């Protein structure tokens, strides 16, 4: 009976979090799609040409980057070979662009979820976008200096930019939300099952050294691992629950969200950009290394901050949670 009661309570808690996520994802996704169809995103894209120049990319890809930041990774990859002829791009170009995209995509939805967990949206958004630009700049400099990946790109898949009818768009959105509910429930029950069986402890034992280097420990490490493999919607959704329960300190929630911003959904997203020609060394290995180093540096900074400064500038909570990180 105790097990059944626990499962029912876990389900209720998950449904509450799902309803919160749905209220964020659905209206923002619809609004972003409408802006895209009205040409608003295309109109402001030229402002991003200087960033493209900084990382050695054609200015036309500014539209694809902006679309990715607002709409999501699929909205960006569909535009790459439409905006720039494939024969003019190298593997290095696609890898650098993909790195930019992997750091910051779907920001209106993902950053709102992160904000619900506690960290201030403006801070984590600037960290994601700024971190992506810094990493892409470093990657571009290394590839340009060494000539590595200078061969013409040869994608395994060339996406199309066909726009769906509104009816098809809403159908896809509905299917996505249904799957999100299923996955959240499975994750919620599965994490408890993995804890009871000891499997989670073994998995976290393997991941713990990497996460500790980034300043992430304890329960925050489990939730960061979910975000790392499945994405911010799931890792962030579970973090919202844990942050509200008080099981994870505010600083650990903040660091977990920062790390997930730099590196999340590393299986699906990495495979998508590799399919259009990106090299795994830049979009996975290098990105993970950067995420660990950058998050560790940020951990040092917030460790030195007073509670007053931390909750004023970085976190939405009005009362300090556990101080230690």
N, C-alpha and C positions, 0 to 999 in steps of 0.2 A: 504493500500500500504506500509505503514511504517513497519507493521508486516511482510509482505511478503519480503521486502528488508532485514529486520533483519534476517529472517529465511534463506534467500539465503546466506547472508554474514556468518552466523554461519555455514552453510553447507560447504562453501568454506574453512573457517578456519579449520573445522574438517577434510576435505579431505587433506589439507596440512599436518596436524599432522599425519593423517593415513599414508600418503606416507612416511613421515619421519620414523614412527614406522615400516612400511613394509621393508624399506631399512635396518633397524637394525635387525629385527626378522628373516627374511627369510634367508639371508646369514649365520648368526650366527647359526641358527637352523640346517641348512644343514651341516655346517662345524663340529658342535658338534656331529651330528649323524655319520658323516664319521669317526671322531676320535674314537667314540665308537665302530663302526664296525671293525675298524683296530686294536683294542685291546690296544690303547694308554692309555685309562682311566684305564683299568685293570692293565696295567704294572706299573703305578705310584701309585696305590691305597695303597700298603703296607706302604708307607710313612705316612699314616694317622692312622696307628695302635696305636701310642702313644696317640692320642686324644681319641680313643675308650677306651683305658685303663683308661684315666683320668675320663671318665664319666661312667665307669663300664660296658662297652659293649664288646662283642667278637671282636677281631681284624678283623675278616672277614667282619664285617659290614662297615669297612673303604671304601670298594669298593662301597657299596650302597650309603654311604654318598657322596663320590666324584661324583658318577653318578648323584645323586640328585642335587648337586651344579652346575654341568655342563649341564646336560640334562634337569632336571626338576623333580618335585615330583613324576611323574608317573614312570620315569626311576629308581627311588630309591625303591619305594614300591614293584615293580615287582621283585626286587632282594632279599628282606629281607629273605624270607623263602626258597629261593634257596641257599643262602650262609650259613644260620644257620638253623639247624633243628628246627621246630616249638616247639617241646616238650622241648627244652632246654631254651626257652625264657619265661620270665614272663611278666605280664602286665606292670610292672615297666620298664623292658628293652625296650619294644616297645614304651612306653610313652617317655622315655628319648631320644631314637633314633628319634622319630617323632618330638620332640621339636627341636633337632638339624636341622632336615630337614626343618621344617616350617620357621625357621629363614633365612636359606640360601639355596635356590634352584633356578635353572634356572638363575644363576648369569650372564653369558655372555649377555643374552638378557635383563634381568631386570636392571642390573647395567648400561648398555649402555643407556637405556631409562632415567634412573635417571640422568646420566651425561648430557644428552641433556637438562634437566630441569635446570642445573646449578651446582649442587654439584659435587665435584671431585670424580671420580669413585673409586680411591684407598682408599679414606677416608671412603666412605659409605660402600664399600665392606668389609673393615677391621672391621667396626662397626657391620655389619650384622653377619659375621662369628664369630668374637670375642664375640659379644653379645649372639649368639646361644650357643657357647661353655660355656660361663659363666653361662647362664641360665640352660643348661643341667647339668653342674657340681653341681650347687646348688640343682637342682631337684633330682639328683642321691643321693646326701648326705642326703637329707631329707627322701627320700624313703628308703634308706639303713638303716638309723638310726631308723626309725619308723616301718619298715617291711610292710608298706602300699603298696598295689598293688603287693604283692609277689606271688600271685596265678599264675598258668600257663596261658599263653595267649590263648584266644579262639576266633580267628578272625571270624567276620561275613562273610568275603570275603578273599579268598586266590588268589591274582593276579598271573598271569603267566608271564614269561619273554620271551615270543615268540617274535622274531624279525620279523618285517614286511618287505616284499619285498620293494624295492625302489619305485616301482609304487604306492603301497599302502601308503607308507610314504608321497610321494608328494601329493597324493590325500587328505590325512588327513591334511597336511599343508595348502593346498589350501582352504579346508573347514574351517579350523581354522581362516585363514586370512579373509575370507568372513564374518564369524560371528563377527570377531573383528570390521570390518567396520560397520556392522549393529549396534552393541552394542555402538560403539563410537558415531554414529549419534543419536541414541536414548538417550544416556547420555547427549549429547550436547544440544539437543532440550529439553529433560526432565528436566535438571537442570534449564533452563530458565523458563519452565512452572511451576516448583515447586516454583521458586522464585516469580513469578507473583501471584500465587494462595496463597502464604503464607505457604504452606506445608513444604517447605524447612526450613523456620524459626522455625517451630515447631519441626522438626526433629533435627535441630542443637541445639535447646534449650535443648533437652534431652541429646545430645552428648557433648555439649559445656563444661560442668564442667569437664568431663574426659580429653578432649583435652586441656583445659586451664591448668590443672595440669601438662600436658606434655609441656606447653609453646606454644601451637599452638592456634591461634585465627583468627578471621575474615574469609576472603575468603579462606585462607589456610585450615581452618577447614572443609569447604565444600568438598574440593578436597581430603583431607586426609580421609574423611568419604567414598568417592568413592573407594579409594585404600583399605581401611580397609575391605570393604565388597566385592569388585569385583576384586581387585588385582592391582599390580603395573603397568601393561600395560595400564590400563584404568585411574587410578588415576594419574600415572606419565604422561600419554599422555595429560591429561587436565592441569596438572601443567606446562608442556612445553608451552602450549598456554598462560597461565596466566603469567608465568614468562617473556615471551617475550613481553607481553603487558604492563608489569610494574605494573599490578594490585596487585601483591603480592610481598612483600619485599624479598630480597635474603635470609635473615636469616630465614624467615618463610618458604620459599621454602625448605631450607636445613633441618629444623626441621621436616617438613611434610614428606620429603623423608626418613629421619632417622626413624621416627615413622612407616611409611609404610614398611620399611625394616624389622622392628621387628615384626610387626603385619599387615598382609594383606591377602586378600581373606579368611577371617576367617570362612566363611560358607563352601565353596567347599573344601578347603584344610583340614579343621578340620574334615569334614565328611569322607574324604578319609582315613586319618590316624586312625580315630576311627573305620573304617571298618576293619582295619588290627589288631585291638586290643588295641589301645591307649586309655588312660583315659582322659575324657574331662577336668578334673581339671588341668592336667598338660599341655595339648596342647592348651587350650583356656583361662581358667580363670587365671592361673598362668602366661601365656605368655602375656596377656593383662596387668596384673599388672606390670610385668617386663618392658614392653614397655613404660608404663606411667612413671615409676620411672626413667628408664635409659634415656629416652628422656628429662625429666625434668632436670636431672643432666647435660646433654649435652647442654641444653638451657642456664643454668647458665654459662657454660664455654664459649659458643660463645657470650653471652651477655657481658662478660668481655673482649673479644678480640677487638682489634682495627679493623677499617675497613681494614687497610693495611694487618694485619695478617690474617683476615678472608678470604679476597679475594686471598691471596697468598696460604694459606694452605687448605682451605675448599671449595672454590667456584671458578668457572671458569670465571665469569664475570670480565671484566677489569675495569669497572667503578662501584663504589658502588651504590647499589640501596638504598631504604629507610633503614635507619640505625636501626630504632626501631624494636623490636621483641615483 
